Amino acid sequence: MSKEGKVRQKMRELAASLAEAGIDVEAVKATLKTMEIEVPSWAFADSGTRFKVFRQAGAARDIFQKIDDAACVHKLTGITPSIAVHVLWDFAGAKAEDVAAYARSAGVRIGAVNPTLFDRDEYRFGSLANPDPAVRKTAIAHVLESIDIMRKVESTRLSLWLADGTNYPGQDDLVARKHRLAEGLKAIHKAMDDDMRLLLEYKFFEPAFYATDVPDWGAAYVLARSAGPKASVLVDLGHHAHGTNVEQIVAFLIDEGMLGGFHLNSRKYADDDLTTGSMDPYELFLIFNELVAAGRGTRLYDTAYMIDQSHNLKPNVEAMIQSVAAIQEIAAKALCVDRRSLREAQQRCDAVAAEEVLRQAFFTDVRPLLAAVREESGVAADPIEAYRASGYQQTIERQRCGEVMR
């Protein structure tokens, strides 16, 4: 039997097994075909650690090359039709309308717009929470400029992460900082169009060493609620202390109607921004289990699925393809959970049986399912293999050799 024949045979066996559990295989395939994962522009540029930026052959040098790379990922995976942008990194010297038009011509679109509120000298004591009214005014003006860019590129998501905080006890009044931040968020919210959404990200420490102004999901929840109905919480998987039950946070925010989206990545320490699923795929599975549960077992919860990674060792484009494929695989596993058996075990308080239902889904080989989905979607069954065979990496290394980032 050929390799393709073996894959089809395994798919038939998997479909029969899922059908026995009451899982509609065609519904699962439909969800996997229609899921969308946003890729970040910054993942295609040079990156590094806090000590050094490592130069990659072929790394994107401007927003147009980043769009080319994002389009390549979408062509090979079929589920990454949008690219998130950072305003000061991506629109310096480039008109928003030109960027949007170029993205459309490449077969993708501009997604979340990220204001850049951490790379100016005046932000050393914060941006929206800064004690100086002039600095706060500068920060809000930049966000308002970002909202104008959203209109020009037809984006509906403003993704906001702040490096605001204090480094020393007594440096500033913590309650006053909270009030300043809340006031700024309300001003931003008021300036947004009705169809726009503000996604507020949190991080429990860094770069502030003493107190971070949006340190956890609870603070982000309170500030988003205070800002207005267009605001919600963005969960970055790398922004938690060790041992944090991220899936519980996700379930809570879903139930409150306050989960605005994700920055998907993986980490061994805090905020490594490693390729998604590379460190703890079971944790990622448990998160997606909650997302599928909220989608009544047949679809994913409707929110923004975005990747936030910086690749300093893996080739940028290939690493992004690897992450997208890993997310798609984990989503498939979560869609294969026997919800009926899980509910029955939970109702009789059988903790062992309930966990075994999840473990069975996690260890299910869904690769034949993904191969079928990709074949029916007209993309490569193995996107990484297809990328390596495409010659794209060699082409960008040759074309971008010696270029200076703009």
C-alpha positions in Angstrom: 0.0 0.0 0.0 1.3 3.5 -0.9 2.0 6.2 1.7 -1.2 8.0 0.6 -3.2 4.8 0.9 -2.0 4.2 4.4 -3.0 7.7 5.4 -6.5 7.3 4.0 -6.8 3.9 5.8 -5.8 5.5 9.1 -8.3 8.3 8.4 -11.1 5.8 7.9 -10.2 4.1 11.1 -10.1 7.4 13.0 -13.4 8.5 11.5 -15.0 5.3 12.7 -13.6 5.7 16.2 -14.8 9.3 16.4 -18.3 8.3 15.1 -18.6 5.8 17.9 -18.0 8.6 20.4 -20.7 10.7 18.7 -18.3 13.1 17.1 -19.3 14.5 13.7 -16.1 14.1 11.6 -17.3 16.4 8.9 -18.1 19.1 11.4 -14.6 18.7 12.8 -13.1 19.0 9.4 -15.2 22.1 8.6 -14.0 23.8 11.8 -10.3 23.0 11.0 -10.8 24.4 7.4 -12.3 27.6 8.6 -10.2 28.4 11.6 -7.9 31.5 11.2 -4.6 32.2 12.9 -3.0 35.6 12.6 0.7 35.8 12.2 2.8 38.8 13.5 4.9 41.0 11.3 7.7 41.1 13.8 8.3 37.3 13.7 9.7 37.6 10.2 12.3 40.2 11.1 15.7 39.8 12.9 15.3 39.0 16.6 17.5 38.0 19.5 17.8 38.1 23.3 18.2 41.0 25.6 21.9 40.8 25.0 22.2 40.6 21.2 20.1 40.7 18.0 21.0 37.7 15.8 20.9 38.4 12.1 19.2 35.8 9.9 19.9 35.3 6.2 16.7 36.2 4.4 15.1 38.0 7.4 12.4 40.6 6.3 13.7 44.2 6.3 10.5 46.1 5.8 6.7 45.6 6.1 6.4 44.6 2.4 8.9 41.7 2.8 7.1 40.7 6.0 3.8 40.6 4.1 5.5 38.4 1.5 6.6 36.0 4.2 3.2 36.0 5.8 1.6 35.2 2.4 4.0 32.3 2.0 2.8 30.9 5.3 -0.8 31.3 4.3 -0.2 29.7 0.9 1.2 26.6 2.6 -1.2 26.3 5.5 -4.4 27.9 4.3 -5.4 29.3 7.7 -3.3 32.4 8.2 -5.0 35.1 6.1 -4.0 38.1 8.2 -0.8 39.7 9.6 -0.6 41.8 12.8 1.4 45.0 12.6 3.3 47.2 15.0 2.9 50.9 14.1 6.3 52.3 14.7 8.1 49.2 13.4 6.0 48.8 10.2 4.7 52.2 9.1 7.8 54.3 9.4 8.2 55.5 5.8 5.3 53.4 4.5 1.8 54.7 3.9 -1.0 52.7 5.5 -3.0 52.6 2.3 0.0 51.2 0.4 0.6 48.6 3.0 -3.0 47.4 2.9 -3.1 47.3 -0.9 0.1 45.3 -1.0 -1.3 42.8 1.5 -4.4 42.4 -0.6 -2.3 41.8 -3.7 -0.3 39.1 -1.8 -3.5 37.3 -0.8 -3.6 38.4 2.9 -4.9 41.3 4.9 -3.8 43.5 7.8 -5.0 42.3 11.1 -4.5 43.6 14.6 -2.8 47.0 14.9 -0.3 47.3 17.8 0.6 50.8 19.1 4.3 51.0 20.1 4.3 52.5 23.6 7.6 51.4 25.0 10.5 52.5 22.8 10.8 56.3 23.4 12.9 57.9 26.1 9.9 59.8 27.6 8.3 56.4 28.3 10.9 55.4 30.9 8.4 56.2 33.7 5.4 54.8 31.7 3.2 55.9 28.9 -0.5 56.0 29.7 0.3 55.7 33.4 3.2 58.3 33.4 3.0 61.0 36.1 3.7 63.6 33.5 0.5 64.8 31.7 2.5 65.7 28.6 3.9 62.2 28.2 0.4 60.7 28.7 -0.9 63.1 26.0 1.9 61.9 23.6 1.0 58.3 24.3 -2.7 58.8 23.7 -1.9 60.8 20.5 0.1 57.8 19.2 -2.8 55.4 19.9 -5.2 57.7 18.2 -2.8 57.7 15.2 -2.9 53.9 15.4 -6.7 54.0 15.3 -6.6 56.1 12.2 -4.2 53.6 10.6 -6.8 50.9 11.5 -9.4 52.7 9.4 -7.0 53.0 6.5 -6.0 49.3 6.5 -9.6 48.1 7.4 -8.5 46.6 10.8 -11.0 46.2 13.6 -8.6 45.1 16.4 -6.4 47.4 18.5 -4.0 45.2 20.5 -2.5 47.1 23.4 0.5 46.0 25.5 2.1 48.5 28.0 5.5 48.3 29.5 4.3 50.7 32.2 5.3 50.1 35.8 7.7 51.1 38.5 11.2 49.8 39.3 11.4 50.8 43.0 9.2 51.0 46.1 7.9 54.5 46.5 8.7 55.5 43.0 5.1 56.5 42.3 1.7 56.2 43.8 0.3 52.9 42.7 -3.4 53.8 42.9 -2.7 57.1 41.0 -1.1 55.1 38.3 -4.2 52.9 38.1 -6.4 55.9 37.7 -4.2 57.5 35.0 -4.2 54.3 33.1 -8.0 53.9 33.4 -8.5 57.4 32.2 -6.3 56.9 29.2 -8.0 53.7 28.2 -11.4 55.4 28.4 -10.2 58.1 26.1 -8.9 55.5 23.6 -12.1 53.5 23.8 -14.1 56.7 23.1 -12.1 57.4 19.9 -12.7 53.9 18.5 -15.3 53.1 15.8 -18.3 50.9 16.8 -17.0 47.9 15.0 -13.5 48.2 16.6 -12.3 46.2 19.6 -9.6 47.0 22.1 -7.6 44.0 23.3 -5.8 44.7 26.6 -2.8 42.5 27.2 -1.3 41.8 30.6 2.1 40.6 31.9 2.9 39.7 35.5 6.4 41.2 35.4 9.0 42.9 33.2 10.2 45.3 32.1 9.2 47.0 35.3 11.0 45.3 38.2 8.9 46.3 41.1 5.2 46.9 40.0 3.7 46.3 36.6 0.6 48.4 35.9 -1.3 45.5 34.1 0.2 42.5 35.9 -2.5 39.8 35.5 -5.8 38.9 33.9 -7.8 40.3 36.9 -6.3 43.8 36.4 -6.8 43.6 32.7 -10.4 42.5 33.2 -11.1 45.5 35.6 -9.5 48.0 33.3 -11.2 46.7 30.2 -14.6 46.7 31.9 -13.9 50.3 33.0 -12.9 51.3 29.5 -16.2 50.3 27.9 -18.0 47.5 26.0 -15.5 47.5 23.1 -12.7 46.4 25.4 -11.7 42.9 26.4 -8.7 40.9 27.6 -5.9 39.5 25.5 -4.2 36.4 27.0 -0.5 35.9 26.1 0.5 32.3 27.0 4.0 33.5 27.9 2.9 36.1 30.4 2.2 34.0 33.4 4.1 32.7 36.5 5.1 29.1 36.5 2.2 26.8 37.5 -0.5 29.3 36.6 -3.7 27.5 35.4 -4.1 29.4 32.1 -7.0 27.2 31.0 -9.0 28.2 34.0 -8.3 31.9 33.2 -9.5 31.3 29.7 -12.7 29.5 30.9 -13.4 32.3 33.3 -13.0 35.1 30.7 -15.1 33.2 28.2 -17.9 32.9 30.7 -17.7 36.6 31.4 -17.7 37.4 27.7 -14.3 39.1 28.1 -11.9 36.9 26.2 -10.8 39.1 23.3 -8.0 36.9 21.9 -4.7 35.2 22.3 -1.0 35.7 21.7 -0.1 32.1 21.2 3.5 31.0 21.9 5.4 28.7 24.2 7.8 29.3 27.0 10.2 27.6 29.4 10.7 30.7 31.4 8.7 34.0 31.2 7.8 35.3 27.8 10.3 33.3 25.8 8.0 33.6 22.8 9.1 30.2 21.5 7.3 28.3 18.8 3.8 27.4 19.9 3.5 23.9 21.4 7.2 23.4 21.7 7.4 23.3 25.5 4.1 22.1 26.9 1.7 20.9 24.2 -0.6 19.3 26.8 -1.2 22.7 28.5 -2.1 24.1 25.0 -4.4 21.2 24.5 -6.2 21.9 27.8 -6.6 25.5 26.8 -8.1 24.5 23.4 -10.3 22.0 25.3 -12.0 25.0 27.0 -12.3 26.8 23.7 -14.0 23.8 22.1 -16.2 23.3 25.1 -17.3 26.9 24.7 -18.0 26.1 21.0 -20.4 23.3 22.2 -17.9 20.7 21.1 -18.0 21.1 17.4 -16.3 24.4 16.8 -13.8 26.8 18.4 -14.8 29.7 20.5 -15.1 32.8 18.3 -12.1 35.0 19.3 -8.9 36.3 17.9 -6.2 33.6 17.5 -2.9 35.4 17.1 0.7 34.2 17.3 3.3 36.3 19.1 6.8 34.9 18.6 10.3 36.0 17.9 12.6 33.5 16.4 16.3 34.0 17.1 17.5 30.5 16.1 14.9 28.8 13.9 14.4 30.2 10.4 11.6 32.8 10.7 9.2 31.5 8.0 9.7 27.9 8.7 9.3 28.4 12.4 6.0 30.2 11.8 4.7 27.4 9.6 5.7 24.9 12.4 3.7 26.9 15.0 0.6 27.2 12.8 0.7 23.4 12.1 1.1 22.7 15.8 -1.8 24.9 16.7 -4.0 23.2 14.1 -3.0 19.8 15.4 -3.8 20.7 19.0 -7.2 22.2 17.9 -7.9 18.9 16.1 -7.2 16.9 19.2 -9.5 19.1 21.3 -12.2 18.6 18.7 -11.8 14.9 19.2 -12.7 14.9 22.9 -15.6 12.6 23.6 -17.8 15.3 25.2 -20.5 12.9 26.1 -18.2 10.6 28.1 -16.5 13.6 29.7 -19.8 15.0 30.9 -20.9 11.7 32.3 -17.7 11.2 34.2 -17.9 14.8 35.5 -21.5 14.3 36.7 -20.6 11.2 38.7 -17.4 12.9 40.0 -15.2 10.3 38.5 -12.0 12.3 38.2 -9.9 9.4 36.8 -12.4 8.6 34.0 -12.7 12.3 33.1 -9.0 12.8 32.8 -8.7 9.6 30.8 -11.2 11.0 28.3 -8.9 14.1 27.8 -5.7 12.0 27.6 -7.3 9.7 25.0 -8.0 12.7 22.8 -4.6 14.2 23.4 -2.8 11.1 22.4 -5.0 10.5 19.3 -3.0 10.7 16.1 -4.8 13.3 14.2 -2.3 13.6 11.4 -4.4 11.6 8.9 -7.3 14.0 9.7 -5.2 17.0 9.1 -3.8 15.5 5.9 -7.4 15.1 4.7 -8.4 18.6 5.7 -5.4 20.1 3.9 -5.9 18.0 0.8 -9.5 19.1 0.6 -8.4 22.7 1.2 -5.9 22.6 -1.6 -2.8 23.1 0.5 0.2 20.9 1.3 -0.4 17.8 3.4 2.9 18.5 5.1 3.5 22.3 5.1 7.0 22.2 6.5 8.1 19.6 3.9 6.5 21.7 1.2 8.2 24.8 2.4 11.6 23.2 2.3 10.9 21.9 -1.2 9.6 25.3 -2.4 13.0 27.0 -2.5 11.4 30.1 -0.9 14.1 30.3 1.9 16.9 30.1 -0.6 15.2 32.8 -2.7 14.8 35.3 0.1 18.3 34.7 1.4 19.6 35.5 -2.1 17.3 38.5 -2.7 17.6 40.1 0.7 21.4 39.6 1.1 23.0 42.8 2.3 19.8 44.8 2.7 19.4 47.2 5.6 16.2 47.1 7.6 14.0 50.1 7.0 
